[in-house]
């Protein structure tokens, strides 16, 4: 696939989706209220409300190997 072709496809997708908004009920709709997606981001979690969690990783000692 050529770079120019993928760039053109991306441009068309951006133009087509620029009117899509997430509404208060969690659905994604366009400017004439047509339903695009039932739940935003498939899990319903807005990115600005997800918090970072640190995970402690445990490494086994070398003498076990």
Secondary structure, DSSP 8 states (H G I E B T S, - for coil): --HHHHHHHHHHHHHHHTT-EE-TTS-EE-TT--EEESSTTTT---GGG------------GGG-
